[in-house]
Amino acid sequence: MKKLLTLLFAAGVAFPLATALFTQGAAAQAKQDRIEGTIIRSSNEHSNLTVRQAGGTVERTVLYDSSTKWVSQSHGSKTVNDIDRSQVKDGDYVICTGTFDKDTALHATLISKRLSHSPPPQ
């Protein structure tokens, strides 16, 4: 009987602790950094974009690789179109999400071309 009570007590303490740790881990994974603005330079050779942040003059570097997802979407639309890197040009308005490195470059997991803000194709 004593062993059963000890086991129930241990389970009663361990379960809330495990739940709290799992919740904190999920919240940390869900956090994504973000850069939004106009592409002023791009380099396919170095796999990066230089984005001038919206409403300012600050320029940020966005790095991408083969795992980066490229999409396009109009403002207010729920329709998201998969695109490839070749469809994103200098002057396009983008929202990039990912994580910052120690050099303050964003390693993008998603780059979304905003069709409502980008210049029309020529």
JOTA-V448867 format. One line per field, one symbol per residue. ss: DSSP state (~ for helix, > for strand, _ for the rest). psi: psi as a letter, one per 40 degrees, with the letter a starting at -180 (. if undefined). burial: 1 if it has 9 or more other C-alpha atoms within 8 Angstrom, else 0. A space follows every 10 residues. Layout:
BEGIN
ss=???
psi=???
burial=???
END
This chain:
BEGIN
ss=_~~~~~~~~~ ~~~~~~~~~~ ~~~~~~~~~~ __>>>>>>>> >>>____>>> >>>_____>> >>>_____>> >>>_______ >>__~~~___ __>>>>>>>> _____>>>>> >>>>______ __
psi=dddddddddd dddddddddd dddddddddd hhihhhahhd iihddefiih hhiheaehhi hhiiaeehhh iiiiheiehh hhiideehih eihihhiaii adefihhhdh hhhhddeiii i.
burial=0000000000 0000000000 0000000000 0011111111 0100001111 1110000001 1111000101 1111000000 0000000001 1111111111 0000111111 1111100100 00
END
